Amino acid sequence: MFEQQIERFIKRHNYTSLTPRAALIDMDGTLYDSMPRHAQAWLRMVNEIGIDATAEEFFMYEGRTGASTINILFNRAFGRDATDEEIKELYHRKTVYFSELPDVSPMPGAQKLLAYLQKIGMKRVLVTGSGQSSLINRLEQDFPDAFPIDMRITARDVVHGKPSPEPYLAAMRKADVTPDKSIVIENAPLGVEAGDAAGAFTIGVTTGPVPREVMEEAGAAIVFPDMPALAEHMPLLLNEISQFSKN
Ligand code: CA
């Protein structure tokens, strides 16, 4: 069912085999249905300081660090980078607005997927550009034992956020795996770009308004329409990957 995508990925990266041992998993828009609220919080903050923006554009920035997103908007509106003080204050304001919005829910299908990965002994690393502690602190409650405390890469652990491969390369070091033993699960084009640049078999999930083609152009090896579809097909996908590596 997925042979073509697997073959295309292996050829593109010149791998001789692909044997996933670790799943490196994004948080916002993948594990939590949090992106519409992030977009709303960003929009409220930037409108207050006189920057025109649309809610949709924040789905395209998704994965960037807060500082990087603020600088894109500052350069467009004011022709300069934001100062460190501005970044600190404005990101804090966005974080407060986000936490004032109603609680977000775990993405349907996410628990099923994580439970399956746990069951088959696949290592799991959380990889998020978010510094939004209100969600990170809920992980253990919503996904018990899914991510050991030392298997998390957050905004605090990297210099360069997505689309740099740095967060995913750091996650591979945490899991003690090489790129050909890694899969990445992402909902955002920049996150997909980061995962593919790190050399991982990167699965895109279109949980938001970003179309499939944009995910493919960013380097997704395969794209699923939502997390339940990914959870359902993961056993077959991993089985086909293992068959491929035997040939
Ligand atoms: Ca995301």
Residues whose N, C-alpha, C, O or C-beta is under 5 A from the ligand:
A	BS01	CA	D26 M27 D28 G29 T30 N187 A188
